[in-house]
């Protein structure tokens, strides 16, 4: 009751008082402290106590635990990997844009050169047509000079296009786009499934730099050799290292990474891998290197023949009308232009440079698979440090377009007495 009375007195003391006035009402507010008001009337406030009340004490400053520092370092590694993944995505977009541009170069320059060459050939033929009588042809000089100028221009264009090989440049950029996208997906998979380490960051950096070296963006200087003396497989990867054993999350029990039975390499698996390695080197990789060297020679012959024929046609067009040579200059100008058009179409229409680059990349693909197998079969490598045998076999089978069980068929070719070329077919079924 005392608490209710004090509450009512508090309301009445703090509420405004209304007092009459001669010409209306006026309000009078009391600003008296309600506590003092209650005390003057002999009413004391109740002390509310609780047995469960607790006193506030100051806590000593806490030091940052070691796990917080570790989390900070892990966050930095994650940020670095995300940065490298973004760079790889940007590189892929750059190579895709430049690849499209250089593919346009191939088609536009092919059509332009052929059109100019055929026009010059027609002009050379028309220059000898007379209107009638002994006056000769009034347009003789115009057609003769125009044909010679066009042939001279197209000779220089052919030389330049054959030097840079636009179809081969476009194929380089297409391969670079695919590999940079593959690298980006690999990094994002690592970030989603595992806790990244410093080794992951260094390895990702090396892969980006290796791709930049294998597929340069600049045209001049830095362009890859288009007519090498001996074609070598493309190498777009850094020095291979065995991957570090991943620490899988605690909720993934009996996972592949922790299953001891799944990481054992037995003699049967090793024999199959040795046989596969021999077939990869002696058949698949060697086949594409041989085809690549063959197409280098073909492309070199075509690259020399096109400008040479156009140059001879220019000389023939300039000599048209020489009495001592008769009709030979006209024949040389017309036939030279036609043959130059045919050679140019064969070289750039069939994209010989693109085929050469494709063979070089296919040989590099099988070379990389062979190095991965050699790394795991190295006797100096401890068994525990090798890759997981189940994952490794599955990756090899998928990249070769085969079933995992088919890899055992290569075991007989591991013997030194058996050559890899005795295998029926090739190791890879994709290409």
Beta strands, then each sheet from edge to edge (+ up, - down):
strand 1: 17-21
strand 2: 24-28
sheet 1: 1+ 2-
end
